[in-house]
Amino acid sequence: MTTNVDFGELQYGWELAYQHQDTEQPLWQEAAIPVIDDAIELLRSAGARSVVDLGCGDGRNLAALVAAGFSCMGVDIAPTGLAHARTTAQPAFLLRADATDIGLIDNSVDAVTCFDVFGQIQDPSSLVREARRILRPGGTLVVNAFTPEDGTYGEGEEIAPHTFAYKDTLFRYYDEDSVRELFSEWEITSLYRRSWDDPPHGDFRPYPHRHDNWIVLATPR
Ligand SMILES: C[S@@+](CC[C@H](N)C(=O)[O-])C[C@H]1O[C@@H](n2cnc3c(N)ncnc32)[C@H](O)[C@@H]1O
């Protein structure tokens, strides 16, 4: 195991991945993440109207949330990803910001979603803290996080336990205890596992692979 990798640099791997994608094709896939229907139902039953999607990328999940009738904002650190989202996720607001320091005022949104991002930022506990800050009391957070049984586990260079640098990006995998620890100041209203097959992602991961996820629904205490 080596530790000489710059975590900060790894965030910018995403921007390069978006810059090198085929402009006709979204980097991930056109379809939203398979758990989006669950998320929409949960957000509706929680009475959410405004949703901020953290790490929205090129906007596939944001587009589904817009289509479901939520008032949406997408936040991402990668400007080229956001430029694609401008066409895919109209009329969502788009904000270029670090998801750990968003600049929205406290208690201002009903719900936060965060898909396929959670294990890919340097300090996930800061993201969780920031989500808590912007959520109104009783608001809802929906995230997924890869488990150690995910099909991509072990790819790239292991830089910390359950943490890999893969093509200049960071991948971290969570066991149940580490998920619960991250949300120790939240009420976890639902925590379950779900797997799905993903198609190739351009040059980034050019082969089909299976993801195994924790799905977390939580409310600030
Ligand atoms: C695997 S992609 C997922 C994109 C999108 N959520 C989806 O499911 O299609 C991860 C995204 O997280 C973004 N990201 C990584 N670190 C970030 C940070 N600190 N703040 C905001 N976005 C970040 C990347 O730019 C990238 O768009």
Ligand as a Chemical Component Dictionary entry (heavy atoms), coordinates in Angstrom:
data_LIG
# 
_chem_comp.id                   LIG 
_chem_comp.type                 NON-POLYMER 
_chem_comp.pdbx_formal_charge   0 
_chem_comp.three_letter_code    LIG 
# 
loop_
_chem_comp_atom.comp_id 
_chem_comp_atom.atom_id 
_chem_comp_atom.alt_atom_id 
_chem_comp_atom.type_symbol 
_chem_comp_atom.charge 
_chem_comp_atom.model_Cartn_x 
_chem_comp_atom.model_Cartn_y 
_chem_comp_atom.model_Cartn_z 
_chem_comp_atom.pdbx_ordinal 
LIG C1  C1  C 0  -18.927 9.021  -10.681 1  
LIG S1  S1  S 1  -19.353 10.678 -11.037 2  
LIG C2  C2  C 0  -21.095 10.592 -10.713 3  
LIG C3  C3  C 0  -21.889 11.664 -11.404 4  
LIG C4  C4  C 0  -23.399 11.610 -11.183 5  
LIG N1  N1  N 0  -23.770 11.726 -9.786  6  
LIG C5  C5  C 0  -23.988 10.351 -11.782 7  
LIG O1  O1  O 0  -24.405 9.469  -11.018 8  
LIG O2  O2  O -1 -24.034 10.270 -13.001 9  
LIG C6  C6  C 0  -18.708 11.572 -9.647  10 
LIG C7  C7  C 0  -18.933 13.067 -9.726  11 
LIG O3  O3  O 0  -18.566 13.685 -8.489  12 
LIG C8  C8  C 0  -17.965 14.939 -8.783  13 
LIG N2  N2  N 0  -17.153 15.360 -7.630  14 
LIG C9  C9  C 0  -16.034 14.751 -7.149  15 
LIG N3  N3  N 0  -15.575 15.430 -6.079  16 
LIG C10 C10 C 0  -16.418 16.489 -5.891  17 
LIG C11 C11 C 0  -16.475 17.550 -4.940  18 
LIG N4  N4  N 0  -15.581 17.672 -3.960  19 
LIG N5  N5  N 0  -17.480 18.449 -5.054  20 
LIG C12 C12 C 0  -18.410 18.340 -6.045  21 
LIG N6  N6  N 0  -18.404 17.360 -6.965  22 
LIG C13 C13 C 0  -17.422 16.439 -6.885  23 
LIG C14 C14 C 0  -17.150 14.658 -10.026 24 
LIG O4  O4  O 0  -16.804 15.822 -10.720 25 
LIG C15 C15 C 0  -18.112 13.738 -10.803 26 
LIG O5  O5  O 0  -18.957 14.474 -11.648 27 
# 
loop_
_chem_comp_bond.comp_id 
_chem_comp_bond.atom_id_1 
_chem_comp_bond.atom_id_2 
_chem_comp_bond.value_order 
_chem_comp_bond.pdbx_ordinal 
LIG C1  S1  SING 1  
LIG S1  C2  SING 2  
LIG S1  C6  SING 3  
LIG C2  C3  SING 4  
LIG C3  C4  SING 5  
LIG C4  N1  SING 6  
LIG C4  C5  SING 7  
LIG C5  O1  DOUB 8  
LIG C5  O2  SING 9  
LIG C6  C7  SING 10 
LIG C7  O3  SING 11 
LIG C7  C15 SING 12 
LIG O3  C8  SING 13 
LIG C8  N2  SING 14 
LIG C8  C14 SING 15 
LIG N2  C9  SING 16 
LIG N2  C13 SING 17 
LIG C9  N3  DOUB 18 
LIG N3  C10 SING 19 
LIG C10 C11 SING 20 
LIG C10 C13 DOUB 21 
LIG C11 N4  SING 22 
LIG C11 N5  DOUB 23 
LIG N5  C12 SING 24 
LIG C12 N6  DOUB 25 
LIG N6  C13 SING 26 
LIG C14 O4  SING 27 
LIG C14 C15 SING 28 
LIG C15 O5  SING 29 
# 
